């Protein structure tokens, strides 16, 4: 987390060095802040470069700890001084606070200067270290732990690899297997390599273990030993020549186990003849998907080694523990519950079997384990760490903090990707990259962690994008262990994660509650949170408590998600990036007596706004009248905006030109829809639009002209409409949105007939949902929806049938019918039957009934 600490302080300095900031005297402080900034940036570059190059992980960890400790304290001192300036209510207090800030700044400048000098003078042992030994040990441990003599649950994987090795492709083919550490990649490769049929098919065989730090000479010696039996001392060039000549003209199988970089592959592949066209094969295992993608051939994509299901996990467990004997029936239920906690990871299953094998197999013993699973799996985690920790140690600096942060989320909970990304950005874990939005960079970070087999994909959205992610329990334990070592994360038994450094009451920077808290806790929560004066992230939506008095005092907040009961001012909270404010549960059924505006128009850093009652976003024109400058106020960084109960929708949209996602939830009687639709046409980067209203937004004189302006926004990918009652002829105009992938309508469309002419083509639409409309007749063909994958129809009691040619859409995977007419159900069944008669068994039809279906 040293890298993250540097990023956080750099961000603070960047805000203070902006030309328009009025918090501190620029002429007095600018030179000192620039000096600190340069030294911090130099240390970040040093960490980036050193992580890539050094083998001496132990020395690097010592340096990281030293940087982290100094920078955390420096940031605390600067933030404490700034807080005094921001909260000063008299000029004399402000002057005193400014002098104190200047004095602290000078001290920090000196400390950071000497820290940078100290770091640059440290020497590394790059000739090997305990980490290199650990890599070798963990690799051999993984083999001995999982391999032995079983491929339980890997039969399909085994057959897939066998087919690829014996395929008729003549050219040299690389077959990569990738997946999480401990998932059985090496076991699978070894079983294939030792298979008698495979051994007889190839003239030469070699097994090379690469591990985290690639050693070219060691690799060459292993290959030479395998193909010649010789172990003589000679130069690397001579070894390469022997390998090449020994393999040239012969059909060979080389297994490259546990490779960690594309650079290592580039160096290795030079020694293998690739032009003999004799069906030679290279089988490769790696934890890193990007390495697997890099080495793979077009005809054979990388094989992802999957987790075991519960039955296979149980079979592996019983085979390891009881050999060929069955598990005693009395132990089966308890044993399966214990094994279930392994979450399908073979390494974990085998370690559990080994630990239970050390105790008598009695019901009482196993029941004690079941009743103390956390403690037991802590022991399991410790035994697996030497294997799993390599994945963390090999991470680049910019990913380490992101990974550790995931460990703070409750166990076995799906993690909302959008929420995680907002938190990463608020914590300053995400750095600008190639002029991309921070949200896009954060998604790339998450994909990198997935490609490194550290984070798992959870649920996907209708358009295929990731909605949730998750982390395996053993990797979460790794996160918590590393975070505890670095003293940056504390998880209470109430599942409230918060980052902490030393004394939590003074320097806690993050407080997050991810699940509802017991009733006695909210009574104390206000006083607890108020003590965290330097808090930067506060997420407490799960706590039914009024935080409206607490939030304004937390002047360093970058992220707030909380419940409130009354209006509040955020004038002193200048660095907010995410605002999510909702009513406390007690008031949900009651309308508050007073609804008041919230001014967000001077928050230049704001990226996400979701404000509910008793607040609404104020009129930007009013804010301009009170502002010092003469320029109009625009929120150019704002990416996601929820608009509720505000009468200024159109004006707000005009001042937020770079929105990616917009939700308009309006229950007012007469919203100004013509002006709103006009303003929407200005949002050229908009990708998701959600409108919920009880008005026909295209009534009267405004029919097609305004919707055409909406169509001119080319990037809209997702459109969700509720209660809009749009005529079907207007729905057809939505086909002009060139990138529309998802269209959902809840009571959104109006009319009995929907006819799509041949020139109406939804070119990229993948997902279509229609709920509760008066549609009776639908005329369409497959060409109207050439890319449709999912069709969902709910509560369409009047619709006669689904157009028969919908079944001819080549990409269609699912038709789901939920409480529709019998005609709709029968037509869906006919479509499926016809497709099956043509050999298409991929199309699923789901019919859900909650009420009697009208005939």
N, C-alpha and C positions, 0 to 999 in steps of 0.2 A: 504493500500500500504506500510505499515511499513515493512511487510515481504519481499516485492519485493525490497524495498530500501536496506535492509540488504543483500539480494541475490546479488544485483548489486555491492555493495562494496566488498563483499566476493570474487566475481569473479575477480575484479581488483587486490585484494591482491594475489589471487591464481596465476595470471599471473606474478606478480612481484616476487613471491617466487619461481618460476621455476628455476632450476639449470642453464639453458642455457640463461637466460635473461641477457642483458648487459646494461639495461637502468639506473639502480641505483646500488649503491654499496651494495652488499648483506651482507658483513661482518658488515657494519654500521647499516643496516636497518632490517635485518632478525628477530632479537629478538623482535623489536618493532612491526613489521608487524604480527608476530606470536601472540603476545599478543592481538592486535586488532582483529585478526581473531578468536581467542578463545572466546573473549567476544561477538563478533557478532554472532557466532554460538550458544552460550549459549542463547542469546536473541531470536534467531529463534526457538530453542527448546522450550523455555518458551512460545512463542506465539502459537506454535503448540499445546502444552499440555493444555494451558489455554483456548484456543478456544473450545477444546473438553469438558472441565470439568466445566467451570464457567457458572453460570446463569446471572452473573452481566455484561451484554453487555455494559452498559454505562461506567463502570470503564475501561473495556477492550478498548473501543474506545479512552478514554483519554490517556491510555498507548500507544496505536498505534500512536496517534498523536505526543506524546512526542518523541517516537523512530524515527518516520518519519522525524520530523523537525531536530533533531540532526544529523541523519545519512545522510540526503540529504546535509546538510551544510558540513559535514565531507567529503563526496564524492566530492563535488564541490572543496574543498580546495586541496585535493589530486590530482584530475584530472587537476586542473589549474596548479599546480606545475609540474606535469608530462608533460603537454603540453609545458611548457617553456623549459624543458629539451629536448624534441623531436625536437622542432623547432630551438634550439640554433645552429647558424651557425659558431660560433667560440668557441674554447676551454674555454676561460675565461668566456664566457656567460654560457656555459654548467656547469662549476664548480659553478658559482653563483646560477644557477637554482637548482643544486643538493643540495647545502647548504640550499636553501629555502625549498626544498622538505623535507629535514630531519627535519627542524624546524617545518614545518606543520605536519609532521608525529607524532612528539612528542606531539603536542597539541591534535591531533586527538586521540592518544592513551589514553591520560588523560581523554578527554571528554567521550570516549566510555567506559572506565573503570568505571567512576562515573555514567554514564547512566545505565550500567548494574547493579550496586549496587542499584541504585534508583528503578529500575524496580523490582528487586527481593524482595524489602521490601514492595511493595504495597500489601494491603490486599483487598480481594474481599468479597462482600456480596453475599454469595451463598445460602442465605435463601429466595431468591426471589428478584425481582427488577422490575423496570418499564418494562423491556423487557418481563418478565413473564406475567405481566398484559397486555402488548401489544399483546402477543400471544393469550391470552384468548379473548381480545377485538376484535382482527382482525378475529378470528375464528367465533365469534358471529356476527360480522359485515358482514362477507362473507355470512353467512346463511341468515341474515335478508335482505341483499341486493339482493341476487339472488333467494332465495327459494320461499317465499310467496306461490304462487299457480300455478306455470307454469313449464312445461318441454318442452317449445317450442324448436324444433330442436334436442331434445334428444330422440325422439321416438324409433329410432333404438337402441340407447344405453340402453334404458329402457327395450326393448324386449330381448336384449342380456342378461342382468343381470337377468331378470325374468326367462329366460330359464335355466340359470345356477343354480339359486336357487331351481328350481323345477325339476332339472335333477334326473334321477333314481339312481345316485351314492349313495350308502348307507353310506359310511364312511364320517366322518366329513370333510367338504371341505371349504377351504378358497378361497374367490373370491375377488381379489384386483382390485381396480380402481385407475389409476394414471393419472396425468396430471398437467399442470401449475396451479399455484394459481389463483383462479377466473374463472376457466374454467367450473365449475359446478359439481364437483365430489360430494360434500356434497348434493347439490340439487337432483342429480340423486339418491344417496343412500337414502335420505329422502323419495323421492317419491315411491321407491320400498318398503322401510320399512313400510310406511303408507298404502300401497295398501291393500285393504280389503281381496283379495284372499290370499296374502302372510300372513297377520295377522292370518287368519283362518287356515293356513297350519302348523303353528308352535305353540307349547305349551307355550314356554317362549320367551320373546323378551327383548332385552336390547340395549341401545344406549350409547356408551362411546366416549367422545371427549378427545383425548390424547394431541394434540398440540405439540409445539416444545420441551418443557421440560416435560418429562414423570414423572408423579406423581402417584406412585403405590397406595397410600391410596385413593386419589381422584377417581382413576379408580375403585377401589373395592367398594367404597361407591356408585358410580353411578350404578354399576351392581347390587349390593344388593338391592338398592332402586327400580330398574326396575323389579327385579324378585320376590321380597318379599313385597315391599311397606314399608319396615322398614327403619328407619334412626337412629338406636341406636349407641351410642358410644361403640366401642370395638376394640380389637387389630387387626392388619393386619392378623395374623394367623387365628383368629376367623372369620374374614370376608371372607378369602379364603375358609374356611371350609363351610361357609354358601353358597357361590356361587357354590362350587362343588356339594354339596348335593342338592341344589335347581335345578341344571341342570341335574344331574345324572338320566339317564333313561328317560329323556324327550327330545322331538325334539325342539331344540332351534335355534333362529336366533339372533346373536350378531352383531351389527354394531360397528366397531372400526374406528372412524372418525379422519382423520388428524394425522396419525402416522408418525414419523420422523426418526425412527431408528430400526435396526434389534434387538438391545439390548432390546428395549422396548417390541418388540414382543416376544422375548425369555422369558421375565419375565411374560408376560400376558398369554401366551398359556398354562402355567402350571395349571391354575385354571379351564380350560375347559375340561370336560370329552371327550375323543377322541376314545373310544372303544365301543360305544354303537351301532354303525352301524344303526342309525335311521334317516339318511338324515338330520342331523343338519348342519347348515351353519354359517360361519362367513364372513360378508361383510366388506371390509376394504378399506379406501381411504388414499392416500398418494401422495405427489408431487414427490416422489423419486422412479424412476424405479427400482433401485437395491433393495429397500425394497419390492416392489411389486414382483419382481422375487424371492426374498428370501422366501416369505410366500406362494407363489402360489403352486398349485398342478399340476402335469403333464397334467391332462386331461383338466384343465381350466387355460390357460395362462392369465397373467394380461390383463385387459381391458384398453386400452388407450382412455381416453376421448378426443375426437377430437374437433377442433374449429368449430364454426357454419359457414355455407356458408352464402352468402349475403342475400338470401331470408329468411333463418331462423333468421338471425340477425335482419332483417327488421320486421319480424313478432313479435319477442320478443320485439323490441323497441316499435312498435305500441300498443302491448298489455299492456305494462307497462305505456305508456303515455296516450293512448286514451281508455284504457280498452276494451270494446266491440265495440266501435265506430270506423269506418274507418278513416284513415288519410285523411284530406282534400287534394284533388287532386292537388291544387296549391302548396302544401308543399312537395309533394312526391319526386320529382326529387332532390331538395335540401336536403331533409331529408335522402335519400338513400346515397347521397355523404358523408354526415356527418357520418352516421352509418358505411359506408365502412371503415372509418379510424379506427374503433374499431378492425379491423382485426380478426373478429370472436370470440372475447373473451366475453363471457356473462357478466362478471363483468363490463367490459367497456361499453357494450351496456346499461346495467341497469343504470349505473352512468350517462351516456349521457342523457338517458330518464329523469332521475331525475333533471338534470340541466336545460334541455329544458322545463321541466314541471313547472319551477319557473318563466318562462317568458310567455307572451301572445303568443299563436301559430299563429303568423302572418308571412307573407312572408318576410317582411323587417327584422324582428328579426332573423329569421333563415338564411337569406341571410348574415347578419352581422356575424353570427357564421361561416358560410361557408367561408367567406372572411378572417377570422382570426382563422383558424383551429389550428395553432400552439399554440396560446394563450389559446384557449378553451380547447385543449387537455392537456395543462399544468395543468389546473384546474382539469380535469378528472384524470390525473396522481396523483395529490396530494391526491385526495379522495381515490385512490386505494393503496396508498403507505403502509398503515398499514398492508395490506394483503400481498403485493408483497415483502416488505422489509424483511419479515421473511426468505424468501428463500436466500437472500443475507447474512443476519446475521448468518445463519446456515452453511454457506460455510466454509470448512477448509481453513486455511490461504493460502495455496499454490494455491487455485483456485480464491481467491478474485481479485487479480490483473488481472488475465486472463479474468475474467468476465467484470470488469470495462473497460478494453481495448476495448472490442467489442463495447461499447457504442460510441466510437470515430468514428466509420464508418458511412458513410452517411445513412440516414433513408431510409428504403424500398429498400436497395441494397443487392443483394446476396453477401456474403463474401466468397472469394476464400479461401478454407481451407488450401491449401499449403502455400499461402501467409501469412495467419494468423499465422500458425505454425512457419514460419521463423521469423516473427516479435516477437512472444512470446519468442523464443529462444534468439534472439538478445537482448531483454529487460531483459534477465536473469530470466524470470518467471518460466522456466522449470528446475527442478533439476534432477540429475541422479537417476535412480530407477532400482535396480536389474540388473545392467549391460546392460540395454537396451539403444538403440540409443535415443538421445534427441527427435528426430522426432517421435519416437514411443511413448515415454512418453507424448509428447504434444498431440498426438492423443488420448491417454488415458484420459488426462485432458479434452479434448473437449467432449469425450464420457461421462465423469462424469457430465459435465455441461448440456449435453443433457438429461442424466438420471435424473437430478435434475429439469428438465422442465424449464431451464433458457435459453437454446439455442435450436433452431429448426433446423432439417435437411432440407437442400435445395435440390439441384440437386445431383443425384448420377451418378457415372461414369459407363462405359459399364460393368465393373466387379462388380458393386454393391457398390463400396466404395464411400465415401462421397466426392463430388467435391466442393459443396458450403454449407454454413450454413446461418442462419439468426436469427434475434432477434425481438421479438414482440415490437411494439412501446412503450408500457407502461414499459416494462423491460428496454428498451433503455433509457427512461426518468429516471428510477431508477439508471441506470449506471451513467448518466450525473449528477444527483443530488448528489450521493455519491462521485463521482470524484471531483465535485465542492467543496463539503465539505472538502475533503482531499487536495484540491488545486493541483491536479495532472493531470488534463486534461482540455484543452481549445478548444472548437470547434467554429470556426469563421463562419460567415454567408456565407462564400464561401465554406463551407464544407471541411475545411482543419483542421483535428484534430491534436493536438500536445500536448504532455505532458508538463506541465509547473510547475514551483515552484517559487513563488514570482516574482522576476524581470525576465520576459521571455527572454530579450536580453542576459542575462548572464548565465542563468542556464537551459534554455530549452534543453531537452535531446532528444526529438523526434519531427520530423516535417514530416507530411504525407499529401499528397494531393491525394485524391481518385477519383477526376473527373477533367475534363479540366477546366482551369482557364481563366477568361476573358483576352482579349488581352493586356490590360494595366498592368496586374499584373506581367507577366514575365519580364518586363523592370526593375522592382524593386526587383525581387525575389533574384537575386544574392547577392545584398547588405543586404537584410533581413536575408538570411540564413547564410551569412558570420559572422553576429553578434553572432550567436549561437555557440560559440567557443567550447563548451563541448558536442556538438551534438553526439549522439550515433546511432540514426536511422534517415535516410534521404530517404524518398520515394517520388519522384517527377516526375515519368515517365509521368504523365499527363500534365506536364508543358513543353512547347516547348522552352527550354532555354538551353544554353551551360553551364553546370556546371563543365567543365574540369578545370577551374581556382579555383573553390570553394572547391572541394572535397579534394585536397591534404592538405589543411589547417585544415581540420576537423579530427585531428589525433586520436580522440577517437571513430570514427565510427566503429560500428559493423555490420551495415547493410546500404547498399547504393543501390538505384535503381533510376537512373537518365539518362538524355540524355546529350550527349557530341558532340562536333564538331571536336575536335582534340585530339591528344594523351595526356596522363597524366601519372604521376608517383604516385604509391601508396606505395612507399618505407617507408614513415613515418606513414602510416595508418596500424598499426601492428596487430590490433585485429579484422580485418574484418572477418565476418562469411558468409555474403551474398554479392555478387557483381553482379549487373545487370546493364549493361551499353549499351545503344543503341544510334544510331544516332538521332539527332534532325530531326523533320519532314521535315524541309526545304531541307535536303540533301538526303531524301529517294530516290528521282528519279535520283540523281547524284551520281556517284562514286567519292569518295574522291581522291584527287591527291596522297595522301600518306597513306599507310596502315602500321601501326607500331605495334611491339610486346608489350605485357604487361606482366611484370614479376610478377607472383603470387607465386613463388616457395618457398618463405620464410614465407608465411602466414600459420602458423601451425593450426590456428583456423578455416580456411575457410571450409564452408560446402556446399555452393551453388554458382556456377559460371555460368553466362550467359553473355558473352561479344560479342558484334557485332561490325560492322565497326564503326569507322576507326581503330579498334584494333583487334588483335588476340592474343591468348595465346602463349607466347614465348617457345622456345625449352628448356626443363629442363636441357639438357646437357650444354647449354651455361650458365645457372644460376649456375650450379655446378662449372664451371671453375672460376666463380667470388666469390664463397662462401668461407668463412674462413675454415669451417670444411672439412674433407675428405669424410664424409659419403654421399651417394647418397641422393637426395632430394625427399621425398615422401610426398604427401598430404593425410595422413591417415584418416583425419576427413571428407574429401570431400565426400558428399553424392549424389549431383546432379550436372551434368556437361553438358553444351551445348558447342559443338565444331563447330565453324564457321570459314571458310576461313583460317584455320591454316594448314601449310604443315607438322606439327609434330604430327598428330593424334595418330599414333601408340605409339610413345614415351611418349606422355602425358598419354595415357590410362595405360601404364605400371607403371606410377608413381602415379596412383590414384586407388589403389587396392580395396578399400572398397565402390566403387560406388554402389548406389541403382538404380539410373536413369541416363541414358546416351542418349543424342541426338547428332547425327552426321549430320550436315547440310553442305554438301560439294558440291560446284558447280565447282570445279576445273576440268581440263580436264583429268588428269591422276593421280588420287590418288592411293596410294600404298595399294590396297585392300588386297592382300595376307598378308602383315604385319599387317594391321588393324584387319583382322579376327583372326590372331594369337594372337594379344594382347587381343581381346575380351574374349578369352578362359580363361584368367587369372582372370576375374571379377566374382568370385564365388558367390558374394552376389547380383549380378545385378538382379533387378526385372523388370525394364522397359527399353527397347531398342528401339530407334527411329532412323532410317537411311533414309536420304533424299539425293538423288543423281541423276544424269542423266547417270550414268554408269551401265553396267551390272556387278555387283560386283562379279559374279561367272563365268565370261567368261574365255576362254582359259584353262590352265592346272590346275586351282585351284578348279575344281568342288566340289567333295564331301568332301575332306579331311578337309578343313578349316571349313566348316559348321558343321562337326561333333564335332569339338572343341567347337563351339558355343553351340551345343546341350548339351555338358557336363556341362554347367552352369545350375544347377538344379533349381534355384530360379526364372528364368525368368517367369513373369506372363503376361506381356504385350509386344507385338511386333508390331511395326508400321513401315511399309516400303513404301517408295515413290520413284518411278522411277527406282527401282532396276532391274526389268525385270528378275526375278529368274525363271528358268524352273520349271514346275509343279512337276517333280520328286524330286527336292530339297525341294519344299514346303512340300511334304509328309514326308521328314526327320524331319521337325519341329514337327511332332507328337511325337518325342522322348523327347521333352521338357516336363517333367512330371507335371509341375505346370502352363503351359501356359493356360491363361484364356481369353485373348483378342488377336485377330489377325486381323490387318487392313492392307489392301494393296491398294495403290493408284498407278495405272499404274506399279504395283510392280511385276506382274507375267507374264510369257512368255510361249506361246504355245496354240494350239487350243484344246488340249484334256487334261482333268484332270481326271485321273482314280485313285481311292483309293481302293487298295486291302483290304481284310478283316483284314489283320494284321496291317494296318495303322489306329491307333486309337488316336484321340486327346482327351485324357482322361478327362481333366478338362476344355476344351474350352467352354466358355459361349457365346462369341460374335465373329462373323465372318463378316467382311466387305470386299467386293471385288469391286473395282472401275476401270472402263475403261481399260479392258484387252481384248485381242482377243480370248477369250475362246468361243468355239463352242459346245463342248460336255463335259458333266460332269457326271461321273459315280461314285456313292457313295451310301451307305446305312446308316440306322440309327445308326448302331453299330460303324461307323467311328467317330461319334460326339455324344457320349452318354449323354453329359451334356449341349449341345447347347441350349441357351435360345433365342438368337436373330440372325437372318440371314438377312444381308442387302446387296443388289446387286444394283449397280449403273452403268448406261451407258454400259450395256452388250448387245450390239445390235446384236451380232452374236450368242449368246448362244441359243440353241434350246429349252431347258427346264430345270427346276429344277428336280433333281432326286425325283421320287414319294415317295420313302421310307423316305425321309427327314421328312415328316409329321408324321412318327411313333416315332420320338424322343419324349420321355415322357416329357422332360423339356422345349420343344420349346414353346415360348410365342408369338414371333413376326417374321413374314416374311415381309420385306419392300422392295418394288421394285421401283426403281427410274430411269425412262427413259431407260427401257430395251426392248427387243423384245417382240412381242405379244405372242410368244411361252412361254417366261418366265412368263408373266402376267397370261396367261391361266393356266399354270401348277400350279402357286401359288393358283389360285382360286379353281382348282380341289383338291389340297391338303386340303384346308380349308373345302370344301364341304364334302370330305370323312371323315375328322375328326369330323365334326358336325354330320354326319350320325352315327358315333360311340359314340356320346354323349359328345365329347370334344368341348366345346364352348369357351375354354380359348384361343385358338390360334387366334391371330389377323393377318390379311393380309392388308397391306397398299400399295396402288399403286399410285405413284406420277408421273405425266407427265408434262414435260416442252416443249417437242418437239413432232412431229409426230412420233409415234412408228412404227418402221419397221415391216412389216408383214412377 
